Amino acid sequence: MTDFEDFHNRVSKRIILSSFVLAMLLDFMPFPFDVFFWLPEFTALILLYWALNKPQSAGIGIAFIIGLLVDIGTASLLGQHALAYMVMVFFIQQRQRQIVLYSYGFQAVVVLAALLCNQAVLAIVRLMHDQRFAEWPVFVAPFVGALLWPLLSKIMLSILNSRRLR
């Protein structure tokens, strides 16, 4: 077992749960309509972080449950975020061991692809349900999320290190 795996195996479920609660609260906050499309889905970013760094605690089942909670919290079609998060986590976990070894720059590219896949699934579900296509600015948020990925990783590592030092 490597130091990296040992470090993330010591993470308590409480930290994982609190990070999901904080991310969902950020996603549920009402923002002005102009700003809304620029904001990434923080819940999806946290889900990607835990799916990459602790896949045994944040798998497809957790993605389904978190997706249902996001659907309920945003009053959207029940199951659309659950489906999108499950697809996103499935593709990430296929190459999880390789992605973790790469630099933050390459990880940001993989996160961009996963978030674009997430938005594509959401757009297809909305297209099938409402018979209308979401506007193109919806696809800007994954780029912002990919740019925030190195910062999110550093923040999460500093939180985990501070908990470990106590």
C-alpha positions in Angstrom: 0.0 0.0 0.0 1.4 3.4 -1.0 1.5 6.5 1.2 -1.1 8.1 -0.9 -3.6 5.2 -0.5 -2.8 5.0 3.2 -3.4 8.8 3.6 -6.8 8.6 1.9 -7.8 5.4 3.7 -7.7 7.3 7.0 -10.3 9.9 5.9 -13.4 9.6 8.1 -16.8 9.3 6.6 -17.7 12.5 8.5 -15.4 14.6 6.3 -16.7 13.0 3.2 -20.3 13.7 4.3 -19.6 17.2 5.3 -17.9 18.0 2.0 -21.0 16.8 0.2 -23.3 18.8 2.4 -21.2 21.9 1.9 -21.1 21.4 -1.9 -24.9 20.8 -2.1 -25.5 24.0 -0.1 -23.4 25.9 -2.6 -25.3 24.4 -5.4 -28.7 25.2 -3.8 -27.9 28.9 -3.2 -29.9 31.2 -5.4 -27.6 33.2 -7.7 -28.5 35.8 -10.3 -29.4 34.3 -13.7 -26.3 35.8 -15.4 -23.9 34.2 -12.9 -25.7 30.9 -12.7 -24.4 29.5 -16.0 -20.8 30.3 -15.1 -20.8 28.4 -11.8 -19.8 24.7 -11.9 -21.7 22.1 -10.1 -19.8 21.9 -6.8 -21.5 18.7 -5.9 -20.2 17.1 -9.1 -16.7 18.4 -8.4 -16.7 17.0 -4.9 -18.0 13.7 -6.2 -15.2 13.6 -8.8 -12.7 14.3 -6.1 -13.8 11.5 -3.8 -14.3 9.1 -6.8 -10.7 9.7 -7.8 -9.1 9.7 -4.3 -11.3 7.4 -2.3 -13.3 5.3 -4.8 -14.4 2.7 -2.2 -16.4 5.5 -0.4 -17.7 7.4 -3.5 -18.8 4.9 -6.1 -21.8 4.7 -8.5 -24.2 4.0 -5.6 -23.2 7.2 -3.8 -23.4 9.1 -7.1 -27.0 7.9 -7.5 -28.0 8.9 -4.0 -26.2 12.3 -4.3 -27.9 12.8 -7.7 -31.3 12.2 -6.3 -30.7 14.6 -3.4 -29.5 17.3 -5.9 -32.7 16.6 -8.0 -34.8 17.1 -5.0 -32.9 20.2 -3.8 -33.0 21.9 -7.2 -36.6 20.8 -8.0 -35.5 19.3 -11.3 -36.7 16.2 -13.0 -36.2 13.3 -10.6 -33.3 11.1 -11.7 -31.6 13.3 -14.2 -28.7 14.3 -12.0 -28.6 10.8 -10.6 -28.1 9.4 -14.1 -25.6 12.1 -15.1 -23.5 11.5 -11.9 -23.6 7.8 -12.3 -22.3 8.0 -15.9 -19.6 10.5 -14.9 -18.4 8.4 -11.9 -18.4 5.2 -14.1 -16.1 6.7 -16.7 -13.8 8.2 -14.0 -13.5 4.9 -12.1 -12.6 3.0 -15.2 -9.1 4.7 -15.2 -9.0 5.9 -11.6 -5.6 4.5 -10.8 -4.0 6.1 -13.8 -5.7 9.5 -13.4 -4.5 9.8 -9.8 -0.9 9.5 -10.9 -1.0 12.4 -13.3 -0.4 16.0 -12.6 -3.1 18.5 -11.7 -3.1 19.8 -15.3 -3.9 16.4 -16.8 -6.4 15.7 -14.1 -8.1 19.0 -15.0 -8.5 17.8 -18.6 -10.1 14.6 -17.4 -12.3 16.5 -15.0 -13.3 18.7 -17.9 -14.3 15.7 -20.0 -16.3 14.2 -17.1 -18.1 17.5 -16.4 -18.9 17.9 -20.1 -20.2 14.4 -20.1 -22.3 15.3 -17.1 -23.7 18.4 -18.9 -24.3 16.4 -22.1 -26.4 13.8 -20.2 -28.4 16.5 -18.5 -29.0 18.3 -21.8 -30.1 15.0 -23.5 -32.5 14.3 -20.6 -33.9 17.8 -20.8 -34.2 17.5 -24.6 -36.2 14.3 -24.3 -38.4 15.7 -21.5 -39.0 19.3 -22.7 -38.3 18.9 -26.4 -36.0 21.9 -26.2 -32.2 22.2 -26.1 -30.5 24.0 -23.3 -28.6 27.1 -24.3 -24.9 26.9 -25.1 -23.7 28.9 -22.0 -24.6 25.8 -20.0 -21.4 24.2 -21.4 -19.2 27.0 -20.0 -19.5 25.8 -16.4 -17.5 22.6 -17.0 -14.5 24.7 -18.2 -14.8 26.8 -15.0 -14.9 23.6 -13.0 -11.8 22.2 -14.7 -10.0 25.5 -14.0 -11.0 25.2 -10.3 -9.9 21.6 -10.0 -6.3 22.2 -8.9 -7.5 24.7 -6.3 -10.1 22.3 -5.0 -7.5 19.5 -4.8 -5.1 21.7 -2.9 -7.9 22.9 -0.5 -9.1 19.3 0.2 -5.5 18.1 0.7 -4.8 20.9 3.2 -8.0 20.1 5.1 -7.1 16.4 5.2 -3.6 17.3 6.3 -4.8 19.5 9.1 -7.1 16.8 10.3 -4.3 14.3 10.2 -1.9 16.5 12.2 -4.4 16.8 15.0 
